Amino acid sequence: MKEIPFTSIEGIIVGHCNEGNSGCTVVLSENSEGFGCGVDCRGGATGTRETDLLKPGMLVEKIHGCVISGGSAFGLDASSGVMKYFREKGIGYHTDILNVPIVCQAVLYDLQMLNKKDNTSLSLSSNDNNNNNTSSTSNNQNNSIIDLPNYFELGYKACKNPISNDINGNIGAGNGSTIGKLLGAKHSMKGGLGCYAIQVDNELKIGAMVAVNCFGDVYENGNLIAGCYKINDVDSTSDSTTTNTSLLSDSTISTNNTDDTSFNSNNFNNSSNDKLVEFLDSEKILIKEYLQSKEEANAFELSKRKHDITNTTIGIVVCNGILDKSQLNRIAMMAHDGYARSMKPSHTLYDGDTIFVISTGTINVKPPTNLIGTLAAQVVEKAVVNGVKHAQSMNDFISFNDLNNIISTNNSNK
């Protein structure tokens, strides 16, 4: 097997369009007849369009386009823009009156980005006590003044501007995505759109494109590399370190690291009690919160959380083999293993995690379902990591690379 560009998979056209701090991504069929598609929605807060028709036994066997975008439910307008593009070309499901384009979509929540200017100046400060407690009031005050992108136009423009090479990071559906939001925005990092694809032999290809906007943390090869973190105040004059007390005092964990060179929390500093930045384990925090609140009937009731619930990771897997709708839906289920390996926790009540799987059928090969499902999970896992590693800092959300650079600079100054 060898790594290849996602856009090199035959039978698809990929396009992106950004507006402000949001965006959308489209995968279109090169063939006017469309391509096969299946879907699996595993999150507790999904936002989708035209997914019921992807079930086995439904009339429509092929779709013409698949869209992932920001904007929450507002972003579903992007599909209408894609339909306009297809209608202009006369492409769609044939009826007696006109051809009706079939376009499926999933959306993620990035509205927290829409009322902010892009300010990439970075600082690490722990003076953020009580910032999250006012988020609900602030959001209510800003509801009437947020300028929403025109997602209809974003969808249309993405179709009109196809790309020939993979673009990762702050692009399309990943433009406004963030990760690690258990403790609120001030402890979150920038997510992004990631691609990864492989060629199995001389013919068979499979790849994934994922917009990473998860509630949980991101892992690579079992190592926590990005997500919920806390800042320690380091007083260089007294060589003392003060931990931000707004966080759970014992929620920081030590990750079990191998000889792998992947970035991890133990690389922050040489001594465990003198860290500028520490990653937190969101799964451990959930347990801690429960133990502190177990007298309540439901410790995790949505209305009782103090922090923004602004999540959902959405992705598209493409294979150039011949697969029927039943196979595609099973493969979509298996592909979610890639989410579970790379994002912890995943598929939560606060995520709308969704994966589409497309079969272009451009090669005369009918690969086994188990093989493609296994490979789908692998490329999804790699795409998630690529999305985070290629992201750029935006507003108050620091990126993987910028955080790593600040940590390295801090270490070199000791």
Buried (B, 14 or more C-beta within 10 A) or exposed (E): EEEBBBBBBEBBBBBBBBBBBBBBBBBBBEBEEBBBBBBBBBBBBBBBBBBEBBEEEEEBBBBBBBBBBBBBEBBBBBBBBBBBBBBEEEBBBEEEEEBBBBBBBBBBBBBBBBBBEEEEEBEBEBEBEEBBEEBBEEBEEBEEEBEBBBBBBBBBBBBEEBBEEBBBBBBBBBBBBBBBBBBBBBBBBBBBBBBBBBBBEEBBBBBBBBBBBBBBBBBBBEBBBBBBBBBBBBEEEEEEBEBBEBBBEEBBBEBEBEEEEBBBBBBBBEEEEBBBBBBBBBBBBBEBBEEEBEEEEEBBEEEEBEBBBBBBBBBBBBBBBBBBBEBBBBBBBBBBBBBBBBBBBBBBBBBBBBBBBBBBBBBEBEBEBEBBBBBBBBBBBBBBBBBBBBBBBBBBBBBBBBBBEBBEEBEEEE
